[in-house]
Amino acid sequence: MENNKTHTSLSADLQAEIRNAQVNEVTEYHIYKHLSRVAKSAANKGVLNRIAEEELEHYRFWMNYNDEVEPRWWQVRLYTFIAGFLGLVFAMKLLEHSESAAFRRYNKLAVVIPEVAKLAQDEFNHEKALVNMLSDLRLKSFGTWQTAMNLVFFSLAGMVAILWQFSGILFESGIILVLTGLLVTLSDTIFTLLLKNPGKIRGEQFQRAVFRLISGLMISVLAALPYFFSGSYMAAAAISLALIVILSLSVNFYTSIISDQKLFQRLIRVLTALVTVVAVIGVAGWLLRMLPGF
């Protein structure tokens, strides 16, 4: 067969690279097909289906150099799970990075196999199509959500530092934490709806505000759980702080991916901010305790 001749005339490294590209293409074909079923907009469904068919064409192109290969089904299931659990936007953002990487790989392969230049252009077009879709899905709303959640995290971390200095009853401290997070989120929600947006409140704005309110309340409850179940005040405070840090890094990781922020720098800044808040409040509380009457 002709493809066997082409296959055997290539170096082992190039054959391995071609096989990897072929597996990627058939895997991404199935991923895009699954995501097209999740997309609500007919236009977005059409874009995802078109990209899927082009990925399938790329796979067939590589059949000239290799035999059939199986897709990475675990990766297909992973993206399906991500789209269902973290949202279509997050899944597409990861795919955008994948398309960018494929474009760079194909540009290098085109030096050896000139026909690959067309595949590289297709991958570049896929990346642009995904960027346009992400823009249409209003990524800016995630930035405001991230800001609101960070306010909750910093407030909770500061309150834990205060409660640590003035140890009281565990259950009451947990209630104080929940109320702190609720107060911060509620204030942000009211400010956004009534002051930042003086015009008529649209249904979409109200839904986003409710989502932020529920998110803030859930974070506050999770941070307060150690105070309800731990028998040690110091252990409860330490576990609560650890939960706040983990939740904060998780939220900032999520929003950094979908909004193209520099991930490592963002996480370091958030961690530094949390440590600073706890340190400043902790020192202030220690100084207050040294005053008469405390």
Helices and strands as residue ranges (DSSP letters): H 2-8, H 12-38, H 42-62, H 73-85, H 88-109, H 116-136, H 140-165, H 170-190, I 191-195, H 203-229, H 233-258, H 263-289
